[in-house]
Amino acid sequence: MNEEIRRLYRDEYEIGLEAVRMINDFYHIKLLSHEAASIAFHLINAEVNSDASDINIILKGTHEILKIIETTLGVKLGEDTQGYSRLVIHLKYFMKRVIIEHEECKDQFGKALFDEDDEQFILVKKCLDNIKAYLRETYDYELDGAERIYLIIHIIRVLPNE
C-alpha cells in the first residue's frame, strides 16, 4: 500500500515526507520515510471523507485498472507525465463513485446523455453550445468532439439529481 500511495497520491505523500522530516527534526527522533505513507493515508481519508477500508478499495481499484490498461494496450504508462496524472485523478474519483456513491450516480448519465428529448439533455447541449461560442469568440478555439464529451460528463456530474 505504501507504494500505491506514493504513486497514486503524490501530493499527499510529499506532505507526509515533509511531516516526517519535521517530526524527526522537532523531536530528535528517526521515523522512517515509509511513515510518510501513513500520514498521507490520513490526509487522503480526510479528503475522501470515508473510512480506511474505502480508501484501501480506491487504492487497489485504481492500481488494478492502471494494470489492466497497461496489459490490454501493451504499454508502460509514464508516471511522470501530465496525462498519467490526469488519468489517475479521474480513476480515483471513478473508484470513489463505484464504491461510495454508486447508488447516487446509478442513472445520472444514461437519460441525460442518450435521450435527446430530455430537458436535462437539451439544457446541457445549450450549455455546451454557449461554451463553444465563448471559446471561439474569446480564444479563437474550436471545441472538438472529445472535449464536448469530457465537458458533458463533468457538467452532468454537478447537476442536482432529479
FENDA-V533455 format. One record per helix or strand of 2 or more residues. SS is the DSSP state (a for helix, b for strand). FROM is the first residue (numbers start at 1). TO is the last residue. Records with the same first field share a line. If there is no record, write none. Layout:
SS = FROM-TO / FROM-TO
This chain:
a = 2-8 / 10-27 / 35-48 / 52-73 / 82-99 / 102-105 / 110-114 / 119-139 / 145-158
